[in-house]
Amino acid sequence: MKGLSLLAATVAILAATSAFADNKLNLKTEGELRVLINPIYPPMEFVNQKSGVQDGFDVDLANAIGKKLGLEVIFINSAFAELQSGLQTGRGDVIISGMSDNPKRQEVMDFVDYITSGPIFFTTKANADKYKTSTDLCGQKIAGSRTGTFPDNVKAWSESNCVGKGKPAVQFDGTADSNAARLGMRQGRYDAVVQGVETIAYQMSVEPDTYVMVGEPILTNDVFGMGFKKSNTALRDAVAQTLDGLIKDGTYADLLKKWGLNHNAVEKAVINGVK
């Protein structure tokens, strides 16, 4: 009886300690890490057609972080345009969904940068001889997701590399997502598409002999960041420390290799690294 009482007391103390730790992280629900995600961006996040559940690098990374923190990871599906509002209204604790860290977004949230990226133009294999360099696309119709940073990225690149050199500006058309942009290009409505270099490499592996990249990435300092409310520095710092631990113990490298992202690694977690 005495042994059982001691055991019960120990369990109670551990439970209380765990709850206290969770509360210090300002989680919406104790014991849960609620991750806002838009699963339409392979290999970062997508719905696996065989299993019917979320899959991808971001999903694996979120689960690895949750395991280290002793938290159950709950994925909250959301449209990309609604991820930020979902964070601010408390639908989720963190955004992990291929979101670029940039100064504008830093005004309302903090980021833990975790992978490098960079938008790049690509076209169909049939147009490979026509568009060999990025500037061959000056004056042409280019599509890309309207809800991310691609519209601003393409406009800035076009102003510098096309208009600034006496060439016609790129004609950019924002689409619902990258899937719609690729479909439009295959149908002949667009000459090229802009997409993250990490995702088009994956797309080329699942649709072989369909696409070719055009030139180099049009932005070289693009990184994806996990987004946090500015008021929740405790969770932000805990996740940053956990990411550093995953980098040191090799888990991070294993996940990069699994998803073909070896060249997209960061050396350490950085908070709001894009200036």
C-alpha positions as CSV (number, residue, x, y, z in Angstrom):
1,M,0.0,0.0,0.0
2,K,2.8,2.3,0.9
3,G,4.6,1.5,-2.3
4,L,1.4,2.2,-4.3
5,S,1.0,5.6,-2.6
6,L,4.6,6.5,-3.4
7,L,4.1,5.5,-7.0
8,A,0.9,7.5,-7.3
9,A,2.6,10.5,-5.8
10,T,5.5,10.2,-8.2
11,V,3.2,10.0,-11.2
12,A,1.3,13.0,-10.0
13,I,4.5,15.0,-9.6
14,L,5.7,14.0,-13.1
15,A,2.3,14.9,-14.6
16,A,2.3,18.3,-12.8
17,T,5.9,18.9,-14.0
18,S,4.9,18.1,-17.6
19,A,1.8,20.3,-17.5
20,F,3.9,23.2,-16.0
21,A,6.5,22.8,-18.8
22,D,3.7,22.8,-21.4
23,N,2.1,25.9,-19.9
24,K,5.4,27.7,-20.0
25,L,5.3,27.2,-23.8
26,N,1.9,28.9,-24.0
27,L,0.4,26.0,-25.9
28,K,-3.3,26.1,-26.9
29,T,-3.8,22.6,-25.5
30,E,-1.5,21.1,-22.8
31,G,0.5,18.2,-24.2
32,E,-0.1,19.1,-27.8
33,L,1.9,21.0,-30.4
34,R,-0.7,22.3,-32.9
35,V,0.9,22.8,-36.3
36,L,-0.7,24.9,-39.0
37,I,0.0,23.4,-42.4
38,N,-1.1,23.8,-46.0
39,P,-0.4,20.3,-47.4
40,I,-0.1,21.0,-51.2
41,Y,3.6,21.7,-51.6
42,P,5.6,18.5,-52.0
43,P,8.1,17.5,-50.9
44,M,7.6,19.9,-48.0
45,E,4.1,18.9,-47.2
46,F,1.4,17.0,-49.1
47,V,-1.2,14.4,-48.7
48,N,0.2,11.0,-49.5
49,Q,-2.0,9.4,-52.1
50,K,-1.4,5.9,-50.8
51,S,-1.9,6.5,-47.1
52,G,-4.3,9.5,-47.3
53,V,-2.4,11.4,-44.5
54,Q,0.0,14.3,-44.5
55,D,3.6,13.5,-45.5
56,G,6.7,15.4,-46.4
57,F,9.8,17.0,-44.9
58,D,7.9,19.6,-42.8
59,V,5.6,16.8,-41.4
60,D,8.6,14.7,-40.4
61,L,10.4,17.6,-38.9
62,A,7.4,18.7,-36.9
63,N,7.0,15.2,-35.5
64,A,10.7,15.0,-34.6
65,I,10.4,18.3,-32.8
66,G,7.3,17.2,-31.0
67,K,8.9,14.0,-29.9
68,K,11.9,15.8,-28.4
69,L,9.6,18.2,-26.5
70,G,7.4,15.3,-25.3
71,L,4.4,16.7,-27.2
72,E,1.8,15.1,-29.4
73,V,1.8,16.8,-32.8
74,I,-1.6,17.8,-34.2
75,F,-1.7,19.1,-37.8
76,I,-4.3,21.8,-38.6
77,N,-5.0,22.0,-42.3
78,S,-5.4,25.6,-43.6
79,A,-5.3,27.5,-46.8
80,F,-1.8,29.2,-47.2
81,A,-3.4,32.6,-47.1
82,E,-5.0,31.8,-43.8
83,L,-2.0,30.4,-42.0
84,Q,-1.0,33.7,-40.4
85,S,-4.5,34.5,-39.2
86,G,-4.8,31.0,-37.8
87,L,-1.6,31.6,-35.8
88,Q,-2.8,34.9,-34.4
89,T,-6.3,33.7,-33.5
90,G,-4.9,30.6,-31.7
91,R,-6.0,27.8,-34.1
92,G,-2.4,26.6,-34.0
93,D,0.8,27.1,-32.0
94,V,3.2,27.3,-34.9
95,I,3.3,27.4,-38.7
96,I,5.5,24.8,-40.4
97,S,4.5,25.0,-44.0
98,G,7.2,26.0,-46.5
99,M,6.7,29.7,-45.5
100,S,9.5,32.1,-46.4
101,D,10.9,34.3,-43.7
102,N,10.9,37.9,-44.7
103,P,11.0,41.4,-43.0
104,K,7.3,42.1,-43.8
105,R,6.1,38.9,-42.1
106,Q,8.5,39.6,-39.2
107,E,6.4,42.6,-38.3
108,V,3.7,40.3,-37.0
109,M,5.4,37.0,-36.2
110,D,8.8,35.5,-35.4
111,F,10.6,32.9,-37.5
112,V,13.0,30.0,-36.7
113,D,14.7,29.5,-40.0
114,Y,15.2,25.8,-40.8
115,I,15.8,25.3,-44.6
116,T,17.1,27.3,-47.5
117,S,15.0,27.8,-50.6
118,G,14.9,30.0,-53.7
119,P,12.3,30.6,-56.4
120,I,13.4,29.4,-59.9
121,F,11.8,29.5,-63.3
122,F,11.0,26.3,-65.2
123,T,9.3,25.4,-68.4
124,T,8.1,22.3,-70.3
125,K,10.7,20.1,-72.0
126,A,9.2,21.1,-75.3
127,N,10.2,24.7,-74.7
128,A,13.7,23.9,-73.4
129,D,15.5,25.2,-76.5
130,K,13.4,28.4,-76.6
131,Y,14.1,29.4,-73.0
132,K,17.6,28.6,-72.0
133,T,18.4,31.5,-69.6
134,S,16.2,33.4,-67.2
135,T,16.3,36.6,-69.3
136,D,14.9,34.7,-72.3
137,L,11.6,34.9,-70.3
138,C,11.5,38.7,-70.3
139,G,8.1,39.7,-71.8
140,Q,6.8,36.2,-71.5
141,K,3.8,34.9,-69.4
142,I,4.9,33.3,-66.1
143,A,2.6,31.9,-63.5
144,G,3.0,31.1,-59.8
145,S,1.1,30.9,-56.6
146,R,-0.4,34.3,-55.7
147,T,-0.5,33.7,-52.0
148,G,3.2,33.5,-51.2
149,T,6.1,35.8,-52.0
150,F,6.5,34.8,-55.7
151,P,4.6,37.8,-57.1
152,D,6.9,40.2,-55.4
153,N,10.0,38.1,-56.2
154,V,9.2,38.0,-59.9
155,K,8.3,41.7,-60.1
156,A,11.6,42.7,-58.4
157,W,13.6,40.3,-60.6
158,S,11.9,41.6,-63.8
159,E,12.5,45.2,-62.9
160,S,16.2,44.6,-62.4
161,N,16.9,42.0,-65.2
162,C,14.3,42.9,-67.8
163,V,13.0,46.4,-67.6
164,G,16.3,47.8,-66.2
165,K,18.1,46.4,-69.3
166,G,15.6,47.7,-71.9
167,K,13.6,44.5,-72.2
168,P,9.9,44.0,-71.7
169,A,8.7,43.1,-68.2
170,V,7.6,39.6,-67.3
171,Q,3.8,39.1,-67.5
172,F,3.1,37.4,-64.2
173,D,-0.2,35.7,-63.5
174,G,-1.0,34.6,-59.9
175,T,-2.7,31.3,-59.6
176,A,-4.5,29.5,-56.7
177,D,-1.4,27.3,-56.2
178,S,1.6,25.8,-57.9
179,N,-0.5,22.9,-59.2
180,A,-2.7,25.3,-61.1
181,A,0.3,27.1,-62.5
182,R,1.9,23.9,-63.8
183,L,-1.4,22.8,-65.3
184,G,-1.8,26.1,-67.1
185,M,1.7,25.8,-68.5
186,R,1.1,22.2,-69.7
187,Q,-2.0,23.5,-71.4
188,G,0.0,26.2,-73.2
189,R,-1.4,29.2,-71.3
190,Y,1.9,30.1,-69.7
191,D,5.5,30.0,-71.0
192,A,7.0,29.2,-67.6
193,V,6.2,28.8,-63.9
194,V,8.0,30.1,-60.8
195,Q,8.3,27.7,-57.9
196,G,10.7,26.9,-55.1
197,V,13.8,25.1,-56.3
198,E,13.3,22.3,-53.7
199,T,9.8,21.6,-54.9
200,I,10.3,21.6,-58.6
201,A,13.2,19.2,-58.2
202,Y,10.8,16.8,-56.5
203,Q,8.1,17.4,-59.1
204,M,10.6,16.6,-61.9
205,S,11.3,13.2,-60.1
206,V,7.6,12.3,-60.1
207,E,6.9,13.7,-63.6
208,P,10.1,12.7,-65.5
209,D,10.8,14.2,-68.9
210,T,8.2,16.9,-68.4
211,Y,10.0,20.0,-67.0
212,V,13.4,21.7,-67.2
213,M,14.7,24.5,-65.0
214,V,15.6,27.8,-66.6
215,G,18.7,29.5,-65.3
216,E,19.5,30.0,-61.6
217,P,17.2,30.8,-58.6
218,I,16.0,34.4,-58.9
219,L,16.5,35.0,-55.2
220,T,19.5,33.6,-53.2
221,N,18.7,34.5,-49.6
222,D,15.3,32.8,-49.4
223,V,14.8,30.6,-46.3
224,F,11.8,28.9,-44.9
225,G,10.9,29.6,-41.3
226,M,8.7,28.2,-38.7
227,G,6.3,31.0,-37.6
228,F,5.4,31.9,-34.0
229,K,3.3,34.6,-32.4
230,K,5.6,37.4,-31.2
231,S,4.3,37.0,-27.7
232,N,5.3,33.4,-27.5
233,T,9.1,33.6,-27.3
234,A,9.2,30.6,-25.0
235,L,7.9,28.2,-27.7
236,R,10.0,29.9,-30.3
237,D,13.2,29.5,-28.3
238,A,12.3,25.9,-27.3
239,V,11.8,24.9,-30.9
240,A,15.0,26.7,-32.0
241,Q,17.0,24.8,-29.3
242,T,15.3,21.5,-30.4
243,L,16.2,22.1,-34.0
244,D,19.8,22.7,-33.1
245,G,19.7,19.4,-31.2
246,L,18.3,17.6,-34.3
247,I,21.0,19.1,-36.4
248,K,23.7,17.9,-34.0
249,D,22.4,14.4,-33.6
250,G,22.0,13.8,-37.3
251,T,18.2,13.5,-37.4
252,Y,17.9,16.7,-39.5
253,A,20.4,15.4,-42.1
254,D,18.5,12.1,-42.3
255,L,15.3,13.9,-43.0
256,L,16.9,16.1,-45.7
257,K,18.4,13.0,-47.4
258,K,15.0,11.2,-47.2
259,W,13.3,14.0,-49.2
260,G,16.2,14.9,-51.5
261,L,16.9,18.2,-49.8
262,N,20.6,17.7,-49.0
263,H,21.6,21.0,-50.6
264,N,18.9,23.0,-48.7
265,A,20.4,22.5,-45.2
266,V,21.0,25.2,-42.7
267,E,23.9,25.0,-40.3
268,K,22.0,26.0,-37.2
269,A,18.6,27.5,-36.2
270,V,18.4,31.2,-36.7
271,I,15.7,33.5,-35.5
272,N,14.4,36.1,-38.0
273,G,17.5,35.6,-40.1
274,V,16.3,37.5,-43.3
275,K,16.9,41.2,-43.1
